[in-house]
Amino acid sequence: MRQPPNPEQSHRTIRIISVVAATGIALSCGTNYAYSAWAPQFAERLNLSATQQNLIGNFGNIGMYAVGIPGGILIDSRGPRWGVLMGVIALACGYFPLRAAYLGGPGSVGMPALCFFGLMTGVGSCTAFSAALKVCATNWPRHRGTATAFPLSAFGLSALFYTGMSALVFPNDTAGYLLLLACGTTIMVFVSMFFLQIVHSAPQYESVPSHDRPDLVRRDSNRLRHTHKHKTSDTKRTDGEPVSETSSLVPSDASSPGDVEEQKQHNHHHGPDITGFQLLRTPKFWQLFIMLGLLCGVGLMTINNIGNNARSLWHHYDDSASHDFIQKRQLIHVSLLSFCSFLGRLSSGIGSDWLVHHHASRFWTLVASALIFTTAQVVALTLENPNQLFWLSSLTGLAYGSLFGVYPALVADAFGPSGMGINWGAMTMAPVVSGNIFNLAYGRILDQHSHFRGDGEGGGERLCEDGKDCYSSAYWLTLVASAVGVLWALWCIRQEKLERIREMKEDGRREHDG
């Protein structure tokens, strides 16, 4: 006799498929970090200075981070697929015109248009990736760090994926690389969109009636009652009391004492649902915002300029190194950055869940990231042999991946998942200022040490042959920022500990008064 379908298993399958789809989307949303793989050749072809090259990269970063809030509003109000669709359109409006500009040559497209195309690549990546994170964070509330680790790690692997594909299909062909980016990102994101779905009412996560869980303390729901809630994600208990999405997602067998206690800790740890302008009045938001701005700006400077680092070091170390040889080395370092970012994102996402389950703070992952960043800046300031440049690219990728691998979980923990799209968008505004400062500083410092070398046929390129002196002043800035990041992360851990002590005292007083 045919057995009826198991609703619990069906919902679990949908959630797993959604994670896979989100991972596929993320794999095409991190291509901005492959910018340094084609930017030097793009700048050479269009006769752009290092400052202009970094300006185009900065607009890509601005699109990646500054559009987070409007993109988050769209995702939270209309659903994740709308964000993905917007991402497909923006990616197509970015990469296809950039390839056309490269084929057109010098003067075919002005700098404002090039910056706009760079902006579109960031906008598309941001909105599609934010939608993917929203689905994973919402569908897996009790394993949020692990669930978001998969799209986050794929995001970090994106540059390696497309760089490797380009090396196989279009070796030493920048126009072919740009064509691969244009077609590959739009097709992969568009196809994955149809498998992305938020599970609103999985049976294993249905709201448990209050009379079936008498041991659940009411102080958490009372605290939630006074906070802002997103209309689209609220549910109702059987007694009519509204709860947040996180607090209602309790297993149906949670009546056992162990599960009830775990859910108490889960609700208590995640706190109230906060979004919109309430974020600006929350100290935790500014703690996370400043930390992300400091460290993300540090990472973006090396990510956008590792190709320039390789060129400067090789021209100083071996002036006989050919153009094609240096381009291959640039691709290797972009691939190293991407692969180590993948490792960092995967390990920090899963590792942060391990820390929480062992009653430690997720912020220790940020301490590790800041320490690795600090080490990377010291390497950049002392390294002169380009054969050893892999230390800088590997450490930067690992630190940057560790930073972003844990951040969505930190944001969801602090403010709840119902407004994840808007909250993550607000958080990603942080690198806009720092990324621009560090990247433009690098570009201007490199231009000051560069000279134009003609090829005898009316063309040529801007070169710096001073080795690490071409850019070392910029790395002194990022070294200071990294050291401040270490201290800031330790301070955040202390503040989190003090907050928990205050909450324990308040809970004790409530129980005593009750």
N, C-alpha and C positions, 0 to 999 in steps of 0.2 A: 504494500500500500504506500502511495506517495506521501512523504512527510511534508507538512506545511513549511514554508520558508521560515528560517530563524531571523527575526527582526534584528536581534542583537548582532548576529554575525554579518547581516547585510549592512548595517550601519558601520560596523568596523571595517568592512571591505571598502566602503565608500571613503572612509577617512584615510585608509592606507593609499587608495588610488589618488586621492587629493594630495597627499604628501609627495607621491611620485610625480604628479603633474606640477606641483609647486617647485620641485627640484628641477624638472625640465625647464620651467620658466626661468628660474634663477640662473641656470647654466648659460642663458643668453642675456642676462641682465648685468653681468660684471665685465662687459667688454670695454668699458671706459678705462679699466685698469690695464688694458692692452694698448693704450694710447701711445706709450713710449716705444712700442714695437714698430709703429709706422709713422710716428710724428716726425722724427728727424728726416726721413726720406721725403715726407710730405712737405716739410719746410724747405728742404733743398730744392725740390721741384718747383715750388711757388716763390722761391727767393724770400723766405720769411726769416726774421731774426729770432733769436732764442726767446726774447720777450714776447713777440707775437705768437710763437709756437706755444708758449706757456699760457698765453691769454686764451687761445682756443681750448686748451685743456682745462683751464679754469672755468670756462663757460660750460663745459661738459660736467664738471664737478658741481657747478651752481645748479644745473638742471637736475643732477642726481640728488641734491640735498634740499635746495630751496623750494622745490615744487612739492615737497612732502606733505605740507598741510592741505593745500587744495586737492591733491591726489587722495589724501586720507579722508577728506570730507566726502569725496565721490565714492570711495570704497565703502565707507561706513554707512552711507545713506542709500546707495544704489546696489551695492554688492560687489564682490571682488572681480567678477568677470568684466564689469565696466572699466575697472582700473587696468585690467590686462588689455582690453581692446584699445584703450587710449594709449597704452604702451606700444602696441603694434604699430599704430598710426605714426606716433612720434619717432620710433626707431626708423621707420621707412623714410620719414621726412628729414632724418639726420644723415644716415649713412649713404643713401643713394646720391644726394647732392654733393656730399664730400668726395665721393668717387668721381663724379662728373667734374668737380673742380680740379681734382688731381689730373684727370685726362686733359682738361682744358689748358693747363699750364699757367705760367705767370700772368697775372692781370686778368685772368678770365672771370674771377670772382673776387669781390672786395672783402676786406677784413670783417666788416659788420655781418655780412652774409655767412662767412666762415664761422664766426662766433655763434651765430644763430643756429647753424647746422650742428655745431658741437653741443649747444644747449639742448637741442632736440634729442640727441642720443642719450643725454642724461635724464631728460624728462621721461622718455620711454622706459629706460631702465628702472627709474625710481617707481613709477606708478605700477608697472607689472610686478616688480619685486615686492613692493609693499602689499599688494593683493595676495601674493603667495604667502608672505609671512602672516598676514591676518588669518588666512585659512588654517595654517598649521597651529598658530597660537590659540585659536578658538576651539578647534576640534580636539586638541589634546591638552586640556587644562592642567592635568596632574603630571604630565611629562613634557612640559612646555620647552624646557631647555633642549631636550633630546629631539623633539619634533621639529623645532626651528633650526636645529643644527644641520639637518640635511639640505634644505634650500640655502642656508647660509654658507655651507661648505661648497655647494655647487656654484654659488655666486663667486666664491673665491677661486674656483677652478675654471671659471669662464675664460679668462685670458689664456690659460694654458691650452684649453680645448680648441679655441679658434686659432691660436698661434700654431699648434701642432697640425691642425687641419690645413692651414695655409702652407706650411712647410711641405706637406705631402702633395697638395693639389696645385698650389701656385708658388713654387720656390723662387725666392728673390724677386717677387712680383708684387709691388705695393698696390697696384690697381686691382690685381686679383684678390689680394687680402681684403681690400675695402669692399669688393663685390661679395666675398664670402660673408663678411660682417653684415652687409645689407640684406642679403637673401636669407642667411642662416638665422639671424636673430628674429626677423619678422615671421618666418615660417614656423620655427620651433615654438615661439611664444603663442602664436595664433592657434596651432594645433593643440597645445597643452591646455589652452583656456577652456576647452569643452569638457575637460575631466576635473576641473577645479570646482569644489562644492563645499559649502559649510553645512555641517550636520547640526540642525537646530534642536532636534528632540530625539536623540538616540536613546533607546530604552534603558541602556545601562547607565545613562546619565540623566534620567528623568528626575524631576523634583520629588523628594521624599516627603510624604506628609509629616507634619510636626508630631502627630501622636505616635508615629513609628520610630521616632528618633528623639526620645525625651532627654537623652544625655547631651544633645547638642546645645551648647550655651547660646543664649539669645543675644549676648552683647554684640556679636559680630553683625547680626542682621539689624540690630538697633542702630549701630554705627552707620551701616550702609543706608539706612532710611534717610539720613540727613545729608547724603551726598548726591552729587549729580549722577543720573543714570541715563543711558542711551535708550530711547524709546524702542528701538528695533530689537534690542537684545534682552529686554526685561521679560521675566516669566512670573507666574503667580503660584504661590503655595496654595495648598488646599484651604488654609485659613484666610486666604485673601491677601497675605502680606507679600509685598513685592520684594524680590531679591535680585541680585546681580547675576549675570551669566555665570560667573565663576562659582558663586556660592550655591547655585542650583544644580551644578553639574556634579552630583554625588552618585556613586554606584548604587544600584538598587538593592544590593545586599549589604549596605553599609550599616545595618543594625548591629553587627558584631562590634564588641567594645574596641578592638584594635582598629577597625576601619573608621569608627566614629571618632576616635582620638586622632587618627591621621587626618581626617577631614577637618577637625577643629584646628589643627595646626595649619592646615592648608589655607583655610579661610582667614585665620588670624595673620598669617604671613603675608597674604596678598593684599590685605587692607581694602579700603573703599575704592569704588570706581570713580575716577576723576578724569575729566577731559575738558577740552576747550580752554576758556580763559581761566578756569580754576587752576590749571597747571602753573600759571605765572605766580600764583599765591602759595605754591607748595615748595618748601625748601628742598625736598628730594628732587624735584625737577631741575633746579639750578645746580645741584650737586652733579647730577648725571650730565646735564647740558655742558657745563664747563669742562668736565673730564673728557667728554667725547670731542669737544672742540680742540682741546690741547693735543690729544694724541692722534686724532684723525688727520689734522693738519700736518703733523710730523710725517705720518705715513704717506700722505698724498704727494708730498714734495719728492720723495724718492721714487714712488710709483710712477709719477709723471715724467721723471727725469733720469731714470736708470739708464736709458739709451744715451743721454748726453754724458752721463758719468763714464760709460764705456768708451764713447768716442774720445773724450778728453784724455782718459788714461792711456788708451792705445796710441793716440797720436804722439803722446809724450814718451811712451815706453818703446814704441817701435814705429818709426815714421814710414816704414815700408809696408805696413799693414794695409791691405787693399780695402776698397769700399765694401765689396761683398763679404769679406771676412769679418769686418766690424759689424755689418748688418746681422750676420749669423750670431755673433756674440750678443748683440742686443736682444735677439729673439730668445736666446738661451736664458738671459737674465729675466726677461718678462715671464718666461715659463717657470723659472724658479720662484719668482715672486708669487705667481698664481698657485703653484703647487703647495708652497709653504703656507700661503693664506688658507688654502683648503684644509690643510692639516690643523692649522690654528683654530679655524672656525669649528671644525668637527670636534676637536678635543676640548675646546673651551665650553661649547654648548653642552656636551655630555658631562664634562667634568664639573660644570657649575651645578648640574642636577645632583651629582655625587656629593658635592660640598654641602648643598642644602639638606640632603638626606642624612648627612653626618653632622648636622647642626652647626655648620660653618657658613660664612657669608660668601655670596657669589662675588663680592668685590675683591676677594683674593685673586680671582682671575685677572682683574684689571691691574692689580699690583704686579703680577707676573708680566702682563703685556707692557706696562710702563718700564719695567726693568729691562726687558728685551729691547724696547725702543732705545733706551739710554745706551745700551751696549752697541746697538747698530750705529748710533751717531758717533760714538768713539771710533768705531771701525772706519766710518767714512772719513773722519778727520786724520786718520793715521795711515790708511791703505794707499799704496802707490803702485803696486803691481796689479795690472788689470786681470791677471790670471787668478787673483784672490778676491776679485770683486763679488764672487758668489756668496761670500760671507755677508756682505751688505744686503744683497737681494734676498737671501734666505732669511736672515734675521728680521728684515723689514716685513716680509710676507708673513712670517710666523706671528710677529707682534700685532700686525694689522688684523690678521685673521682672528687672533685671540680676543682682540678688542671687540670686533663686530659679532663674533660667535656667541657672546654672552649678553650683548646689549638688548636685543629684543626681549629676552627673558627678564632682564632687570626692569625694563619699562613696563612689561605686563605685570610683573610682581608688584611694582610700586603703584600703578594706576588702574589695574584691571584690564581685561582683554576686550571689553565691549567697545571702547574707543581707541583700539589699538592703531587703526589707520591714521587718525588725527594725531595721536600721541607720538607715534613713531615719526610722523612727518614733522612735528614740531621739534623733536629731538635732533633730527638730521639737518636742521638749520644751523646747528652748532659749527660744523666744519666749513661753512661758507666763508666766514671771515678769516679763520685761521688758514684754511687751504689757499685762499687768495693771497694772503700776506706772505706765506712761505714760498709759494710757487713763483710769484712775481719777484720776490727777493732773489730767488735762485736765478731766474731769467736775467735780471739786470746785472747781477754779479757775473754771470757767465758772459754776457755781452761785453762787459767792461774788459774782460780778458781775451776777447776774441778778435780776430782780424779776417778780412775777406781774402780768400785765395782764388784767383781766377783760373779757369781751365784753358785759356788761350783761344776760346771759341765764343766768347761773349757771355759765358756762364761761370759758375763757380759755387763756392759754399763758404759759410762763416765757420772758422775753426778756432779752437783754443788748444794750444800745445803745451800748457803749463802744468798738466797733470792735475793732481788734487787741488792745487792752488786756484784752478778755474772756478771752483765752487765751494771751497772750504768755509768761507765766511758765512754762507747760508747754513751750514751744518752746526756752526756755533749757536745760531738762533734755535735750531731744533733740539740741540743738546740741552739748553736751558729749559725749553718747554717739556722735554721728556722727564727731566729731574723734578720739575714742578708737578708733573703728572703722577710720579711715584708718591710724593708727599700728599697730594690731593686724594689719591685712592686710599691711603692709610687713614687720612682724616675722615673719609666717608665711612670706613669700617668702624671707626670710633663713634661717629654720629649714629650709625645704625645700632650699635650696641647700647648706647645711651637711650635711644628711642625704645628699644625692647624693654629695658629696665623700667622706663616710665610706664609703658603699657602694662607690664606685670604688676606694678604698684597700683595702677588704676583698676585693674581686674580684681586685685586682692581687696581693694576698698569696696568695689561693687558687691563682691561675694559676701563680705562682712556686713555691709548694709542690708543686703538681701536676706 
